[in-house]
Amino acid sequence: MLKRDNQFVLQTETEAPGFRVELRGTTFRLVATGAWTVAEAAILDKELKRLKVPIPPSSEFTGEMDISGIAEIDTAGAWLLQRTASAWQRGGLKTRYAGATDSFRILIEEVHRRGKAERPEIDVVPPLQQFLDTFKTSTASIWRDAVELTSFLGEVSAASVNLVREPWRFRPISFIHHLDHAGLRALPIIFLICFLIGAVVMQQGVVQLTHFGAEPMAVNMVAILSLREVGILLTSIMVAGRSGSAFTAEIGSMKMREEIDAMRTLGIDPIDTLVVPRVAALVVALPLLTFMGDIAALVGGGVMAWIMLGLEPPVYVDKLHEIISFHHFFAGMVKAPFAAIVIALVGCLEGLRVQGSAESLGAHVTSAVVKAIFLVICIDGIFAMFLAGIGL
């Protein structure tokens, strides 16, 4: 915002900010006073739009913008003056400025020049074309992620084979650390979630089966569903949100601080040091957590069966012995190592893809959780169809 060095305010009939118009000879004058800034722009704009300028009867008539009474002006005020002057010009009234200081003149000329600049045309994309472009972009992104994840799996597999050949390169302290954080410390929340879900499934099963007089069959449903689906799915989703995001955040923070580049400079392989211990720890921890999740879901179902069906714990356990067979337990546990590998790989890969900003770290942490959960559900569905197909 520009201020006049030597303020000189003309006597006007209106309160500043404002203006008055007058016809002096053959000159139609707009005498501006006060402050023409963005704070007063709305009032000035309203009054200027109401201003009617008669069409000059001959080319002798001219227009004049007297801005000697303006105390301060900014881009908004200069634009209002320029818009009014342009409107007069289009009406056949040749207009000039009077009383402008050097700084005011430079601002008005710059606004005038910018106003004449050609505005870029906005391409209007048809909805169908927009949908196709989005679909192609998403497909390409999914394909790129699949290729990178497959390549990363190959790198980790090669590193694991090398560690089997040279076991002294394995880092047991790192393995125990991640086993503690991803396994033992996750046990309370996973046990609680599976317990509550088992109770909810039992309660809903009893309510719905009451219409058919088959309330005791809710025990069968909870027992089989817990071992085959609920335990592994809930545990994997919780681990993906808890440990998978932690892997991404830890490795991504190291990537931001250029610690991984320093490791490569020192001849330390980040795959051996950072990725393999995490993958190994999760492969060990997730089956154990899944087993505890199964137990928690059965316990939650048993508590709800005791409350709603009056089924005492010894009777409930006997019914579980009749219902559950080893292949139900195996159908859920066999998915755990694969889910663990996917969660760990996605978390570590997203961490290695972090760039040097906090925004990138947050985006990749979110991406790791979403991708891991999506892949876990896909793996569960594939195994469910395969095991059903072979009669297991």
C-alpha positions as CSV (number, residue, x, y, z in Angstrom):
1,M,0.0,0.0,0.0
2,L,1.4,3.4,-1.0
3,K,1.0,6.6,1.0
4,R,1.3,10.2,-0.3
5,D,4.3,11.9,1.0
6,N,2.7,15.3,1.1
7,Q,-1.0,14.8,1.8
8,F,-3.3,17.2,0.1
9,V,-7.0,16.6,0.4
10,L,-9.5,18.5,-1.8
11,Q,-12.6,19.9,-0.3
12,T,-15.4,17.4,-1.2
13,E,-19.0,16.9,-0.5
14,T,-18.6,13.3,0.5
15,E,-16.8,11.7,3.4
16,A,-13.5,9.9,2.7
17,P,-13.0,7.4,1.3
18,G,-15.1,8.6,-1.7
19,F,-15.2,10.8,-4.7
20,R,-17.2,13.4,-6.4
21,V,-17.8,14.1,-10.1
22,E,-18.1,17.4,-11.8
23,L,-18.2,18.9,-15.3
24,R,-15.7,21.6,-15.8
25,G,-16.0,23.1,-19.3
26,T,-15.6,20.1,-21.6
27,T,-13.9,18.0,-19.0
28,F,-15.8,15.4,-17.0
29,R,-13.8,15.0,-13.8
30,L,-13.8,12.4,-11.0
31,V,-12.1,13.8,-7.9
32,A,-11.0,11.0,-5.6
33,T,-10.3,11.6,-2.0
34,G,-9.3,9.7,1.1
35,A,-8.0,6.1,1.2
36,W,-8.5,3.8,-1.8
37,T,-7.5,0.5,-0.2
38,V,-8.9,-2.9,0.0
39,A,-10.7,-2.1,3.3
40,E,-12.9,0.5,1.5
41,A,-13.0,-1.4,-1.9
42,A,-16.5,-2.8,-1.4
43,I,-18.0,0.7,-0.7
44,L,-16.1,2.3,-3.5
45,D,-17.0,-0.5,-5.9
46,K,-20.7,-0.1,-5.1
47,E,-20.7,3.7,-5.6
48,L,-18.6,3.5,-8.8
49,K,-21.1,1.1,-10.4
50,R,-23.9,3.5,-9.8
51,L,-22.0,6.3,-11.5
52,K,-23.5,7.3,-14.8
53,V,-21.4,9.2,-17.3
54,P,-23.3,10.9,-20.2
55,I,-22.1,10.1,-23.7
56,P,-20.1,13.2,-24.9
57,P,-21.8,15.0,-27.7
58,S,-18.5,15.6,-29.5
59,S,-14.8,14.6,-29.5
60,E,-14.0,17.8,-27.6
61,F,-15.2,16.2,-24.3
62,T,-12.5,14.5,-22.2
63,G,-12.4,12.7,-18.9
64,E,-10.0,13.2,-16.0
65,M,-9.2,11.2,-12.9
66,D,-8.0,13.7,-10.3
67,I,-6.2,11.6,-7.7
68,S,-4.4,14.4,-5.9
69,G,-6.8,14.0,-3.0
70,I,-6.0,10.3,-2.4
71,A,-4.0,9.9,0.8
72,E,-3.2,6.2,0.3
73,I,-3.8,3.6,-2.3
74,D,-3.2,-0.1,-2.9
75,T,-3.7,-2.5,-5.7
76,A,-7.5,-2.8,-5.1
77,G,-7.9,1.0,-5.3
78,A,-5.7,1.3,-8.4
79,W,-7.8,-1.5,-10.0
80,L,-11.0,0.4,-9.3
81,L,-9.7,3.6,-10.8
82,Q,-8.4,1.7,-13.8
83,R,-11.7,-0.1,-14.3
84,T,-13.6,3.2,-14.2
85,A,-11.2,4.9,-16.7
86,S,-11.5,1.9,-19.0
87,A,-15.3,2.1,-18.9
88,W,-15.1,5.8,-19.8
89,Q,-12.7,5.0,-22.7
90,R,-15.1,2.5,-24.1
91,G,-17.9,5.1,-23.9
92,G,-15.8,7.4,-26.1
93,L,-14.5,9.6,-23.3
94,K,-10.8,10.0,-23.6
95,T,-9.5,9.9,-20.0
96,R,-6.3,11.0,-18.3
97,Y,-4.9,11.0,-14.8
98,A,-4.1,14.2,-12.8
99,G,-2.3,14.7,-9.5
100,A,-0.5,11.4,-9.5
101,T,2.8,11.1,-7.7
102,D,5.5,8.9,-9.2
103,S,4.7,6.0,-6.9
104,F,1.0,6.3,-7.6
105,R,1.6,6.5,-11.3
106,I,3.8,3.4,-11.3
107,L,1.2,1.4,-9.4
108,I,-1.6,2.4,-11.7
109,E,0.4,1.7,-14.8
110,E,1.4,-1.7,-13.5
111,V,-2.3,-2.5,-12.7
112,H,-3.2,-1.4,-16.2
113,R,-0.5,-3.5,-17.8
114,R,-1.5,-6.6,-15.8
115,G,-5.1,-6.1,-16.6
116,K,-4.4,-6.3,-20.3
117,A,-2.4,-9.5,-20.0
118,E,-4.0,-12.5,-21.6
119,R,-5.5,-14.9,-19.2
120,P,-4.7,-18.6,-19.7
121,E,-7.5,-20.7,-21.0
122,I,-8.8,-23.4,-18.7
123,D,-9.3,-26.7,-20.5
124,V,-12.7,-28.1,-19.8
125,V,-12.2,-31.9,-19.6
126,P,-15.4,-34.0,-20.2
127,P,-16.4,-36.1,-17.3
128,L,-15.9,-39.3,-19.2
129,Q,-12.4,-38.3,-20.3
130,Q,-11.6,-37.2,-16.7
131,F,-12.8,-40.6,-15.5
132,L,-10.6,-42.4,-18.1
133,D,-7.6,-40.3,-17.2
134,T,-8.0,-41.0,-13.5
135,F,-8.5,-44.7,-14.2
136,K,-5.3,-44.9,-16.3
137,T,-3.3,-43.0,-13.7
138,S,-4.6,-45.3,-10.9
139,T,-3.9,-48.4,-13.0
140,A,-0.4,-47.2,-13.8
141,S,0.2,-46.5,-10.1
142,I,-1.0,-49.9,-9.0
143,W,1.2,-51.6,-11.6
144,R,4.2,-49.6,-10.6
145,D,3.6,-50.4,-6.9
146,A,3.2,-54.1,-7.7
147,V,6.5,-54.1,-9.7
148,E,8.4,-52.3,-6.9
149,L,7.0,-54.5,-4.2
150,T,7.9,-57.7,-6.2
151,S,11.4,-56.3,-6.8
152,F,11.7,-55.5,-3.1
153,L,10.6,-59.0,-2.2
154,G,13.4,-60.4,-4.4
155,E,16.0,-58.2,-2.7
156,V,14.8,-59.2,0.8
157,S,14.7,-62.9,-0.2
158,A,18.3,-62.7,-1.6
159,A,19.4,-60.9,1.6
160,S,17.7,-63.6,3.7
161,V,19.5,-66.4,1.7
162,N,22.8,-64.7,2.3
163,L,22.1,-64.5,6.0
164,V,21.4,-68.2,6.1
165,R,24.8,-68.8,4.4
166,E,26.5,-66.3,6.6
167,P,24.6,-66.4,9.9
168,W,27.1,-64.1,11.7
169,R,25.7,-61.2,9.7
170,F,22.3,-61.6,11.3
171,R,21.5,-58.9,14.0
172,P,19.9,-60.7,16.9
173,I,19.6,-57.5,19.1
174,S,17.6,-55.7,16.4
175,F,15.5,-58.8,15.9
176,I,14.6,-59.0,19.6
177,H,13.9,-55.3,19.7
178,H,11.4,-55.5,16.9
179,L,9.9,-58.7,18.2
180,D,9.3,-56.9,21.5
181,H,7.7,-53.8,19.9
182,A,5.7,-55.6,17.2
183,G,4.7,-58.6,19.2
184,L,4.7,-58.4,23.0
185,R,3.7,-54.8,23.3
186,A,0.9,-55.3,20.8
187,L,-0.7,-58.2,22.7
188,P,-2.9,-56.2,25.1
189,I,-4.7,-54.1,22.4
190,I,-5.1,-57.1,20.1
191,F,-6.5,-59.3,22.9
192,L,-9.0,-56.6,23.8
193,I,-10.2,-56.0,20.2
194,C,-10.6,-59.7,19.5
195,F,-12.3,-60.3,22.8
196,L,-14.9,-57.5,22.0
197,I,-15.4,-58.6,18.5
198,G,-16.0,-62.2,19.6
199,A,-18.6,-61.0,22.1
200,V,-20.3,-58.9,19.5
201,V,-20.4,-61.7,16.9
202,M,-21.9,-64.0,19.6
203,Q,-24.5,-61.5,20.6
204,Q,-25.6,-60.8,17.1
205,G,-25.6,-64.4,16.2
206,V,-27.9,-65.2,19.1
207,V,-30.3,-62.4,18.2
208,Q,-30.5,-63.3,14.6
209,L,-30.7,-67.1,15.1
210,T,-33.5,-66.6,17.7
211,H,-36.0,-66.2,14.8
212,F,-35.1,-69.8,13.7
213,G,-35.0,-71.3,17.1
214,A,-31.3,-72.1,16.6
215,E,-29.6,-69.9,19.3
216,P,-27.1,-72.7,20.2
217,M,-25.7,-72.6,16.7
218,A,-24.3,-69.2,17.4
219,V,-21.5,-71.0,19.3
220,N,-20.6,-72.9,16.1
221,M,-20.6,-69.7,14.1
222,V,-18.3,-67.8,16.6
223,A,-15.9,-70.8,16.9
224,I,-15.4,-71.4,13.2
225,L,-15.4,-67.7,12.2
226,S,-12.9,-66.8,15.0
227,L,-10.4,-69.4,14.0
228,R,-10.7,-69.0,10.2
229,E,-11.2,-65.3,9.7
230,V,-11.7,-63.0,12.7
231,G,-8.5,-63.7,14.5
232,I,-6.2,-63.4,11.5
233,L,-7.9,-60.4,10.0
234,L,-8.3,-58.3,13.1
235,T,-4.7,-59.1,14.2
236,S,-3.3,-58.3,10.8
237,I,-5.2,-55.1,10.4
238,M,-4.1,-54.0,13.9
239,V,-0.5,-54.9,13.2
240,A,-0.6,-53.1,9.9
241,G,-1.8,-49.9,11.5
242,R,0.5,-50.2,14.5
243,S,3.8,-51.9,13.4
244,G,3.6,-51.3,9.6
245,S,3.2,-47.6,10.1
246,A,6.0,-47.7,12.7
247,F,8.4,-49.3,10.2
248,T,7.6,-46.7,7.7
249,A,8.1,-43.8,10.2
250,E,11.4,-45.2,11.5
251,I,13.0,-45.9,8.2
252,G,11.5,-42.7,6.6
253,S,13.0,-40.6,9.4
254,M,16.4,-42.2,8.8
255,K,16.0,-41.5,5.1
256,M,15.2,-37.8,5.8
257,R,18.3,-37.5,7.9
258,E,20.4,-39.1,5.2
259,E,21.4,-41.9,7.7
260,I,20.6,-44.6,5.1
261,D,22.9,-42.8,2.6
262,A,25.6,-42.7,5.3
263,M,25.2,-46.5,5.8
264,R,25.6,-47.2,2.1
265,T,28.7,-45.0,2.2
266,L,30.2,-47.1,5.0
267,G,29.4,-50.3,3.1
268,I,26.5,-51.3,5.3
269,D,23.5,-52.8,3.5
270,P,20.3,-51.2,4.7
271,I,18.4,-54.3,3.6
272,D,20.4,-56.5,6.0
273,T,20.4,-54.0,8.8
274,L,16.9,-52.4,8.7
275,V,14.6,-54.6,6.6
276,V,15.4,-58.3,7.3
277,P,15.2,-58.0,11.2
278,R,11.8,-56.3,10.9
279,V,10.5,-58.9,8.5
280,A,11.8,-61.8,10.5
281,A,10.4,-60.3,13.8
282,L,7.0,-59.8,12.2
283,V,6.9,-63.3,10.7
284,V,7.5,-64.7,14.2
285,A,5.2,-62.3,16.1
286,L,2.1,-62.3,13.9
287,P,1.3,-66.1,14.1
288,L,1.7,-65.8,17.9
289,L,-0.5,-62.7,18.0
290,T,-3.1,-64.5,15.8
291,F,-3.2,-67.4,18.1
292,M,-3.8,-65.1,21.1
293,G,-6.4,-63.3,19.0
294,D,-8.2,-66.5,18.3
295,I,-8.2,-67.4,22.0
296,A,-9.5,-63.9,22.9
297,A,-12.3,-64.1,20.4
298,L,-13.4,-67.5,21.7
299,V,-13.3,-66.1,25.3
300,G,-15.4,-63.1,24.3
301,G,-17.9,-65.4,22.6
302,G,-18.0,-67.6,25.7
303,V,-18.7,-64.7,28.1
304,M,-21.5,-63.5,25.8
305,A,-22.9,-67.1,25.5
306,W,-22.9,-67.3,29.3
307,I,-24.8,-64.0,29.6
308,M,-27.3,-64.6,26.8
309,L,-27.7,-68.4,26.6
310,G,-26.8,-69.3,30.2
311,L,-24.1,-71.6,28.8
312,E,-21.6,-72.2,31.6
313,P,-17.8,-72.2,30.8
314,P,-17.3,-76.0,31.1
315,V,-20.3,-76.6,28.8
316,Y,-19.0,-74.0,26.4
317,V,-15.6,-75.6,26.3
318,D,-17.1,-79.0,25.6
319,K,-19.1,-77.6,22.7
320,L,-15.9,-76.0,21.3
321,H,-14.2,-79.4,21.4
322,E,-17.1,-80.9,19.4
323,I,-17.1,-78.0,16.8
324,I,-13.5,-77.2,16.3
325,S,-11.1,-79.4,14.4
326,F,-7.5,-78.8,13.5
327,H,-8.2,-77.8,9.9
328,H,-10.2,-74.8,11.1
329,F,-7.2,-73.7,13.2
330,F,-4.8,-74.4,10.4
331,A,-6.9,-72.4,7.9
332,G,-6.4,-69.3,9.9
333,M,-2.9,-69.8,11.0
334,V,-1.5,-70.6,7.6
335,K,-2.3,-67.0,6.5
336,A,-0.4,-65.3,9.3
337,P,3.2,-65.7,7.9
338,F,2.1,-64.4,4.5
339,A,0.3,-61.4,6.0
340,A,3.4,-60.7,8.1
341,I,5.7,-60.6,5.1
342,V,3.3,-58.3,3.2
343,I,2.9,-55.9,6.1
344,A,6.6,-55.7,6.8
345,L,7.6,-55.4,3.1
346,V,5.1,-52.6,2.5
347,G,6.1,-50.7,5.6
348,C,9.8,-50.9,4.9
349,L,9.4,-50.1,1.2
350,E,7.3,-47.0,1.9
351,G,9.9,-45.9,4.4
352,L,12.7,-46.2,1.9
353,R,10.6,-44.1,-0.6
354,V,10.3,-41.1,1.7
355,Q,11.8,-37.9,0.4
356,G,13.3,-35.1,2.5
357,S,10.2,-33.5,3.9
358,A,7.7,-34.2,6.8
359,E,4.9,-34.1,4.3
360,S,6.4,-36.9,2.3
361,L,6.8,-38.9,5.6
362,G,3.2,-38.5,6.5
363,A,2.0,-39.4,3.0
364,H,4.0,-42.6,2.9
365,V,3.0,-43.6,6.4
366,T,-0.7,-43.3,5.4
367,S,0.1,-45.1,2.1
368,A,1.8,-48.0,4.0
369,V,-1.2,-48.6,6.3
370,V,-3.7,-48.5,3.5
371,K,-1.7,-50.7,1.1
372,A,-0.9,-53.2,3.9
373,I,-4.5,-53.6,5.0
374,F,-5.7,-53.9,1.4
375,L,-3.2,-56.6,0.6
376,V,-3.9,-58.4,3.8
377,I,-7.6,-58.6,2.9
378,C,-6.7,-59.7,-0.6
379,I,-4.5,-62.5,0.8
380,D,-7.2,-63.6,3.2
381,G,-9.8,-63.8,0.3
382,I,-7.4,-65.8,-1.9
383,F,-6.6,-68.2,0.8
384,A,-10.3,-68.6,1.8
385,M,-11.2,-69.5,-1.8
386,F,-8.2,-71.8,-2.2
387,L,-8.9,-73.6,1.1
388,A,-12.6,-73.9,0.3
389,G,-11.7,-75.3,-3.1
390,I,-9.5,-78.1,-1.7
391,G,-12.1,-78.9,1.0
392,L,-10.1,-77.6,4.0
